[in-house]
Amino acid sequence: MPGGKKVVGGGSANAAATTVAAAVPSGVRRLETSEGASAQRDDEPEEEGEEDLRDGGVPFFVNRGGLPVDEATWERMWKHVAKIHPDGEKVAQRIRGVMDLPKVPIPTVPTFQPSTPVPERLEAVQRYIRELQYNHTGTQFFEIKKSRPLTGLMDLAKEMTKEALPIKCLEAVILGMYPSSALGGLGGGRHTLGPSGPPLPPLEGEN
């Protein structure tokens, strides 16, 4: 896939996204090449609605338009990559300038026999998620709505396995539920949880 094209449907079309995910080092948190560059980028106006969500305190975008990624979201992703990567715009230019990116291997979704022990199943699911790699682009490719019923989340997980794009934490949660949904007491009735209502008061004697 040409480096400048946006992510489209099909697992073979994720080369640019996976390449840029690998190019952004693990643990990068808005690193800058120098104090001058940092000051210059801090002075840049933020786009409206930029901080859709936060991952460990780091703001990131969410692709809310589905796949293929629309032009505005695609360009916003590359702009954000240039902003958070130590090499700035150079890394984006280096990747987008390649007309024939290498094909990215698509991990195989684990399947299990009824007799497969639960620990072995969980290890296979973890290995699959690890093979997808973490998404360091600053743009989450799939919008996860925790209010959706489990069947809807599993439909989304199936689409995620088809596209095989790098993932963020919440996507990993949904993917982990997909192949493990038949794990006896761990499946069926599970659903995502989120905080609701005011926080509980501290226990007596607790600081």
Secondary structure, 3 states (H helix, E strand, C coil): CCCCCCCCCCHHHCHHHHHHHHHCCCCCCCCCCCHHHHHHHHHCCCCCCCCCEEECCEEEEECCCCCCCCHHHHHHHHHHHHHHCCCCHHHHHHHHCCCCCCCCCCCCCCCCCCCCCHHHHHHHHHHHHHHHCECCCCEECCCCCCCCCHHHHHHHHHHHHHHCCCECHHHHHHHHHCCCCCCHHHCCCCCCCCCCCCCCCCCCCCC
